[in-house]
Every structure is written in C-alpha cells, then in structure tokens.
Amino acid sequence: MDLERYGILEKFSAYSVCVPAFLCILKFRALNKSLWALFFYLLLCMLADYLSWVYNGSNGNFVRNGFTLFEFIFVVFIYYEQLENTKLKLATLIVSLLFIVSCVFILTFQKKYNSTDTTLGSIESAIISILASSYLLIFLLDPKIVSWSKHYFYWINLGFLLYFSSGILLFLTFNFLKTCKPSTLYLIWGIHLLLNTIKNVLFATGIWMKKNTQ
C-alpha cells in the first residue's frame, strides 16, 4: 500500500465514526447509560482524530496517551453497565481502577505523557478484549436470549472485541513497524484502519437495533 491510498483510508476510517454518532442523535430516546457512554466515546474519537491531524511529534503523543486513558474509562463503563454478574462487575471495577492509577502514575509522575509508549495501549487492549470475550461467552450461554442477532449490544460488543483484540497484535509488533519498509507499514496500519471502520459499522448496527422499549 502506498502513502496516497493509506491517506484515503485514514480519512475514510476517521469519518466512519460519524455514522454511529449520528444514529445516537437520531435515536436519542432509545439510549440507555451504556449507549450514552458510547456516544461520548465516539465524540472523543472524533476529537482525538482531529487533534492528531493538527499536532504531531510530542504533542501528538500527548493526545494519543490521553485518549488511551479516557477511551478505557468510557469503554469499561459501558461494560460495567451491561454486566449483571456481581462478582464480574467487582473484578472489572478493581482491575480498571488499578489500570487507571497505573496510567496516571506513568503518564504524570514518570512524565511519559509526551513519549511513545505502547505498554499502556497493550494492557488496555488486553483488558477490553477479555471483557468483550467474557460478555460474548455469557451472552451466548444465556438461555433467555433466543435470537442473539436481534440484541443490540451483541453488535457493539463484537465491534469492541474485533478492534481491541487486533490492537494487541498491533502493539506487540510496534518495534517491527519502526524498522519495516514503508509499504509494509502502510499495509499493517491500513488493516487497523479498516478494522476501525468495521467497528463503527457494527456500532451503527447495534444502535439502529436498539428499541425504546428494550
């Protein structure tokens, strides 16, 4: 993949977040706490993309590191509202607080807020992937749910699972990406952008299926 095609895909991926965000506005009467959190998460994605284009270098790292922290908070809140198992909710809360404290300590006290650090991103992706996998397993084993494809959060969970599970592999290959050929770099990041687009399509599907009476 060349730079020109990568640039087109990057913009397409960034603009794709407008679709689920618009549907949130269109169906605001159907939004519960989880979907309101998802809506603000989508707005955060828009803001982060815009600031990443405006700033670069250390300022760009500051935006990305800050986005990782707030993204984690919004996504975990979404799952906390969806989970019904008390023990699982407690475990989610404890793990999340530990991550947030660690994140603040690393970015603030160790002054890494302006540096490129894939450790926090890897941990964030791992935690959210485990959450999404756990929810999917519980969801599929729930005898009360007859048709999973008609449940709005199935699609939203699938979007998170797809995006963050692939994000782990991306962070693990970060050192390779710094030394590989530009065409390989654009191809791998291009796949990541494509998955982000698919994630937003899945979000839009879930939001559209949410009913006022559900």
N, C-alpha and C positions, 0 to 999 in steps of 0.2 A: 504494500500500500504506500502511495506517495503522499507528500505533505498536503497537496491540494485536496485529494479525496478525504484525507484524515480531517482536514479543516471543515469540510462539508458535513461529515459525520458528527464532528464535535458540536457544531451548531444545531444539527438536527436532534441530537441527543439532549442538548440543553433545552431546546424549545419544547421537547416532548413532555416536559413536566407541566406545561400549561394545560394539557388535556385533562388530567385528573384534577388539577386545581380548579379549572373552570367547572367541572362536574360537581365539585364540592360546593361551589357557589350556587349552581343551578339546583342542587338537591339539598340545600342547607337545612330544610325542615326534617330531613331524614338522618342528619348527622348525630351520632352519639359522641361520647367523650373520646373514644378511640379515633373516630373519623375527624373530629375537630383537631386532635393532635396530629393526625396525618396531614390535614390541610395546612397547619402551621409548619409542619416539616417540609412540605412541598414549597411553601413560600421561602423557607430557609434555603432550600436547594437553589431556588431562583437567585436569591441574594448572593449566595456563595459563588455561583457561576459568574454572575456579573462582576463581583469583586475580583475574582481570579483573572478575568479578562483585563480589568483596569490595572491591577497591581501584578508585579512579578518579583522574582528574587525572594528576599527575606520577607517582604510584605505579603507575598503570595503564600509563603509557608505559614505565616501568622493566620491568614484566612483559612487555610486548609486545616490547621491544627485546631482552631476554634470551632470550625464546622464539625470536626470529628466528635468533639465533646458534646455539642448541642444536638447533633444528629443522634448520638447514643441516648441522650436523655429523652428525646421525643419518641424514638422507636421503642425503648424499654417501657415507657409509659403506655404506649399503645398495647403492648402485650400484657402489661400488668392489669389493664382494664379488661382484657379478653379472657385471661386465665381464671378458672373457677376453683382450682385446687389450692387450698390454703397453704400447704407446705411448699408447693411450687412457687406460689406468689412470694412467700417469705424468702425462699432461696434466691429468687430473682432480685428481690429488693436488696438483700445482703451483698450479693455479687456486684450489683450495679453500683451501690454506694462505695464499695472497695475500688471499683474501676474509676469512678468519678474522683475520689480522693487521690488516687494514684495519678490520674491525668492532670489534676490541678497542681499536684506536687511537682511532677516532671516539667510541665509547661511553665510554671511560675517560679518555684524555688530553685529548680535546676536551670532555669532560664533557657529552655529549649523551644519556646514559643515561636522563634524565628528560624528554627532549623528543620531540616527534612528528617522526620522520624517515622519509620514505618511500624515500629513496635506497637504503638497505641492503636493504629489502624488495624493491625493484625489481630490484636486482642479484641477490639470492638467487633470485628467481623466474625471472630470465633464465637463470642458470646451471643450475638444476634442469630448466628446460624444455628447454634444449639437451641435457642429459644424457639426459632421457627420450626426446627425439626421436631422438637418436643410437642409443640402445638399441633403440627400436622399429624403426628402419631396419635395424640389424644383425640383429635378431630375424627380421624378415620376409624378409630375404635369405638366411637360414641354411638351406641345403638339408637339414640334418639334422632340422629341425623340420617335421613333416608336418602336424600339426594345432595351429595356434597357440592356438586357443581352449581347448585342454586343458592348456596350460602355465600354471602358477600365477602366474609373475611377469609374464606378459602383462597380466593384470588389474590387478596392483599398479602396474605402470608406467603403464598407461592412466589410473589414478586420479591419480597424480602429474602426468602430462602435462596432463590436463584442468584440475586445480586450479591449478597454478602458471602455466600459460600464460594462464589467465583472470586470475590475480593480477597479471600485468604490466599488463594494461589497467586494472585497478582502481587500481593505484598511479599510473599515468600520468594518471588523471582525478581525482586526490586534490584538487587545487586547485578543480576544478569542484564536487566534492562538498561543499566547505566553503561554497559560496555558493548551491547549488541549493535548490529547495523541499524541505521535509521528506518529502513523499510520494515525490519522485524519489530522495532519499537512501535511504529505506527500501526502495524497489524495487531499486536497484542493489546495495545491501548484501544484500538478500534473495536476489538471484540468486547472490551469492557464497556465502551460507549454504546455498543449495540445492545448489550445486556441491560444497561441502564434504560434504554428506550423500551425494551420489552417489559422491564419492571414497571414503568409508567403506564404502559398499555394494560398490564394486569391490574394495577391500581384503579385505572379508569373502569375496567370491567367490574371490579368489586364495588366501587362507589355507585355505578349505574344500577347494580342489582339490589342495593340497599333500599328497603321499603320503609315507609313511615311507621308501619305497624309491627315491624320485626323486632 
